[in-house]
């Protein structure tokens, strides 16, 4: 909402100087972070800008990989050296 007001103020100043102010498309640069649970949508955050949305997505993917590693439910990231290797036939147990 604040960005919309800033743009309107800028456009008004340009019109007062006799300049043409091209309207900006507000919603083409905003993204919604949602959580869907049992078919219900829960809005978490509204993210402005493609770069910020890509950064948020990367963080969420990293969190997902760490959780998958800790729960052994996916490939994930190796968080310690013993997680680096899969169990092999004939391995010695601690």
VENDA-V717392 format. One record per residue. N is the residue number from 0. PSI is psi in radians with two decimals (NA if undefined). OMEGA is omega as a letter, one per 20 degrees, with the letter a starting at -180 (none if undefined). Layout:
n,psi,omega
N,PSI,OMEGA
N,PSI,OMEGA
This chain:
n,psi,omega
0,-0.69,a
1,-0.69,r
2,-0.65,r
3,-0.76,r
4,-0.70,r
5,-0.74,a
6,-0.72,r
7,-0.70,r
8,-0.76,r
9,-0.77,r
10,-0.68,r
11,-0.72,r
12,-0.71,r
13,-0.71,r
14,-0.65,a
15,-0.45,r
16,0.04,r
17,0.24,r
18,2.72,r
19,2.25,r
20,2.03,r
21,2.24,a
22,2.46,a
23,2.52,r
24,1.94,a
25,-0.81,a
26,-0.14,r
27,-0.26,a
28,0.30,r
29,2.58,a
30,2.58,r
31,2.25,r
32,2.06,a
33,2.79,r
34,2.16,r
35,2.13,a
36,2.13,a
37,0.72,r
38,0.01,r
39,2.38,a
40,2.25,r
41,2.03,r
42,2.21,a
43,-0.90,a
44,2.71,r
45,2.17,a
46,2.21,a
47,2.18,r
48,2.41,a
49,-0.65,a
50,-0.78,r
51,-0.66,r
52,-0.70,r
53,-0.68,r
54,-0.71,r
55,-0.72,r
56,-0.72,r
57,-0.73,r
58,-0.75,r
59,-0.68,r
60,-0.67,r
61,-0.77,r
62,-0.75,r
63,-0.75,r
64,-0.69,r
65,-0.76,r
66,-0.74,r
67,-0.66,r
68,-0.82,a
69,-0.55,a
70,0.05,a
71,0.64,a
72,0.16,r
73,-3.13,a
74,-0.96,r
75,-2.82,r
76,2.57,r
77,1.97,a
78,-0.19,r
79,2.82,a
80,-0.64,a
81,-0.31,r
82,-0.14,a
83,-0.52,a
84,2.48,r
85,2.69,r
86,2.40,a
87,2.69,r
88,2.33,r
89,0.12,r
90,2.58,r
91,2.39,r
92,2.57,r
93,NA,none
